[in-house]
Amino acid sequence: MNKNLGQHDLGPLLASLCDESITPDQLAHLEKSLRTDPEARRFYLEYLDLHASLIRSHHRVASNWTFAKR
């Protein structure tokens, strides 16, 4: 990962992106890092894959719980 943005900085930016609270300046910083840093892109893909997996799991559990309540 480049010297401008380490994983410890990228995580909070991605969390803000996922919860739709990222600022325009943060988004510009994230986009620049993703354009220029292969490690940042790899971390981004892993983070979003994990985020999507957690959402899918939550929906499955919630769906099963609702079905079981009937």
C-alpha positions in Angstrom: 0.0 0.0 0.0 1.4 3.4 -0.8 2.8 5.8 1.7 -0.1 8.2 1.4 -2.8 5.8 2.7 -2.2 2.8 4.8 -4.8 0.1 5.6 -5.4 1.8 9.0 -6.6 4.8 7.0 -8.4 3.0 4.3 -10.6 1.0 6.7 -12.4 4.1 8.1 -12.9 5.5 4.6 -14.4 2.3 3.4 -16.7 2.1 6.5 -17.9 5.7 5.7 -18.4 4.7 2.0 -20.5 1.6 3.1 -22.6 3.6 5.5 -23.0 6.4 3.0 -21.4 9.0 5.3 -18.2 9.6 3.3 -17.4 13.3 2.5 -16.5 14.5 -0.9 -12.9 15.1 0.2 -12.7 11.6 1.7 -14.1 10.1 -1.5 -11.6 12.0 -3.6 -8.8 10.7 -1.4 -10.1 7.1 -1.6 -10.5 7.3 -5.4 -6.9 8.6 -5.8 -5.6 5.8 -3.7 -7.5 3.2 -5.6 -6.3 4.6 -8.9 -2.6 4.6 -7.9 -2.1 1.7 -5.4 -2.7 -1.9 -6.2 -2.6 -2.9 -2.5 -5.3 -0.3 -1.8 -7.4 -1.9 -4.6 -6.9 -5.3 -3.1 -7.9 -4.2 0.4 -10.9 -2.4 -1.1 -12.1 -5.5 -2.9 -11.6 -7.7 0.2 -13.4 -5.2 2.4 -16.4 -4.8 0.2 -16.6 -8.6 -0.3 -16.7 -9.0 3.5 -19.2 -6.2 3.8 -21.5 -7.9 1.2 -21.1 -11.3 2.8 -22.2 -9.9 6.2 -25.2 -8.3 4.6 -26.2 -11.5 2.9 -25.7 -13.5 6.1 -27.8 -11.0 8.0 -30.6 -11.2 5.5 -30.6 -15.0 5.6 -30.7 -15.1 9.4 -33.4 -12.5 9.5 -35.4 -14.3 6.9 -35.0 -17.6 8.7 -36.0 -16.0 12.0 -39.1 -14.5 10.5 -40.1 -17.8 8.9 -39.6 -19.7 12.2 -41.8 -17.2 14.1 -44.8 -18.1 11.9 
